[in-house]
Amino acid sequence: MEPGSRQPSWRIRRRPPLVGAVLAVGPLLLAAGQLVAGRGASASQASTTRPPNPPALNKAIRSLQGEERATFTATYDVTGSSGKKLAFTVLHRGTDVRIDLAAGAVVLGLGGKTYWCVPVAQHVMCQKESTLATIPFVTLLTPQQALSELELYQKHTVAGVTLSTSQRTIAGQHAVCIHSSTKSGSATYCVTSDVLAYAGSGGSAIELTHFAASAPASSFALPKGATITSGLP
């Protein structure tokens, strides 16, 4: 625990208590998280042969790689198979990232340090984490999952997977889309020149609803007066 911080009552838990609408994040994001699992491909299915790649695939990969250091504000809707929607916003500036979730919960990646902050009563509590990937659902809110699968398709022929491409306009942005089909289902990733715009499969999807090529510097700071604790190993 950092100097000056007071030990909160929830310290014995592995995660801060997420209240209200934050509890709804889990089922929706887990549903959207099936975009690759059971739908797309795995490295075990890949051959060592590198196929000729459609230009759209290469373009999508370059955009997702660039997103890791870009400056932008992007708002998304997560839609579960039940049709229920939940919005979240990603702000990115250089290597810093902020993800605004429901009920005031915020994930922050600042200068190599990671925090998960939630309002508790009239206070904000922030728990340190080792990386963004250690926080539940965060990997579903970043481009890493899409990038990993598309890079697999770029480097290998994947048994049982058929690829096709298309173009769409999403949130006013032109996007290239990569569609993968297997016997068990299909998945689609759409990418603008800046960010992941859509990831969908089996009735679940994450879709861009607003984009701006800017992010206020003031967004990348811990909430004022927050209590900070260290996560459990």
N, C-alpha and C positions, 0 to 999 in steps of 0.2 A: 504494500500500500504506500502511496506517495506521501511525503511529508505534508502535514496539515490536513490530511483526509481523515474522516471519521469512519470507523468500521460500520457498514450498513448491515441491517438484520438479514438481508438475503445473501450475505457473503458466502455461506456454506453451500449454496447452490452452484451448479456449473454455469448457469446463465442468469442474467437479470430477469425478473418477472415481467413478461410482456402482458399487458392488460388490454381489455377492450378489443378493439378491432385488430390489434396486432396478432391476437390469437387466431384470427382468420387467415393470416398470411400463410401459415404452414400448409393447410390442405390445398390451397390454390397453387402455391409455388411447387409443392410436391407433384401436383397433377401436371403442371407445366413442365416439371423436371423430367417427365417421361418422354420428352422430345427426342432424346437419344436412346435412352434405355429401352431396349426391346423394339425400337423403331428404326434407329440408324444402324451404324456399323461399329465394330470394334477392331482393334489392331489384330486380334487373332484371326479375323476373316481376311486380312489383307495379304496379297501376294507381294513378291518383291519386284514385280513389273510396274514401271511407272507409265501410265497411259497419257495420250495426248489430252491436254486439259482444255475445256471450253474457256474462252476469254472471260466469261462472267465469273467463273470459279476463281480464277487468278485475281480478278478485280475485287471480289468480295473478301478474299484473304488479305490483300493489301490494305483494304479499308479497316478491317478488324485489327490488324496489327498496328495501324496508325492510331486507332482509338485509344490505345493504352497511354498515349502521351498527348492527346488532343485536348482542346479547351471547348467545352460545350455544356449545355443543360438539356437533358432529354427526359420527357415524361412518358411513361408507358402504362398501358392497361394489361393486367394479367387476367385472363379469362379461363376459368376451370371448365371441366366437361359439363358441369351443371348449368353453365351460363353465367354464374356469378362473377362479378368483376371487382378488381382491386387495383388502385393506381399507386405507382411509386415514381420517384424522380431521381435521376442520376445527374450529379454535377461533377465535372471533371476539369482539372486545371493542371497541366503538366503531369506529374506523378501523383498528385493528390486527388482523392475521390471522396464524394459525399453521396450517400443514398438515403433519401427521405422515405420512410415507410409509414404505415398507418399509426394512428394514435400518438404521434409525436416521436416515434422511435427513429433513431438516426444511426447509420453506420458511417464511420469516418476512417479514412486512410490518410494519415498526415505525416509526411516526411519519414516514411518507413514504419510509423507506429499506427496501430489499428485499435479502434475503440468502438464499442457498441453502447449507445446511450439511450436511456428510456426515462420518461417522466414518472416519478413515483411520488404520489401526494403532491406537494407544492415544490418538489425538488427534482433535479435531474441527476441521475446516476450513470456513470460511464465505466464500463469494464474494459480493461486492456485485453487484447487478444494477440496471439503471436502473428497471425496473418489474417487477411480478409477471408481466406478459404476456411478458417476454423469457425466462422460464424454460420449457423444454419441458414440455408437458402441463398446466401450471398453469391455463390458461384452461379446460381441461376439468373442473377441480375447483372452479370457482367458478360462480356463476349467470349470468355475462355472456353465454354462448352461448345459453342458454335465453331469457334476457331479450331479447336482440336479435331472436330469431326471433318471440317472442310479441308484441313491440312492433310488428314488421312486420305481423303479422296484425291487430293492433288498429287500425292506421292505414290499411291498404290492403286492397283485394280482391286476392288473389294468384291468378293464372291457374293452373288445374290443381290447386289445393289445396282439399280438403274438410276442414272442421273439425267436430269433435264433442267433447262433454265428458262426464265421468263423475266419480264420487267413489270414493275408496278409503281404507282405513286402512293406513298404512305406519308401521312401528315404533311403533305405538300412537298415531299422530297422524292426525287427519282431514286428507285432502288432496283438492284439486280437480285433475282431470286434463284436459289438452288434448291431443286426438289429431289429428294432421294426416296426411292421406292424399294421395299423388300416384300417378302411373302407375308410378314407379320404386320405390315403397315407402311406408312410414309411419313416423311417430315419435310418441312420447308423452312429455309433460312433466307431472309431478305436483308440486304445490306445497302445503305446509302453510301455516298462517298466519304461519310464521316463516322457512322455508327451502325450497330445492329438495329434493324427496323422491325423485324418480325421473326419469331421462331414459333412454329406451331406443329402439332401432331395430335391425332386422336381426339379432337374436340377441345384441346387445351392450347393456349397461345399466349405469347407476350408480344404486344404490338405498340410501336411508337405512336404517340398521339400529338406530341409537340416537340419541336427541336429549335434550339438557338445556339449559334456558334459563339457563345460567351458564357461565362460563369463568374459571379461576383467573388472577388477575393475574400470578402468577409464571410463567405459561406464555409470556408475551410479553416475552422477553428472550433475548439471544444466549447460547448455551451457555457456561458458565464456562470461561475459559481458551482459548477458541477462537482460532485464527489467522484473521485477516481479510485478504482481498485484494480488489482491485478487478477487476471483470470487464473483458474486452477490449472495445473499441468495436465 
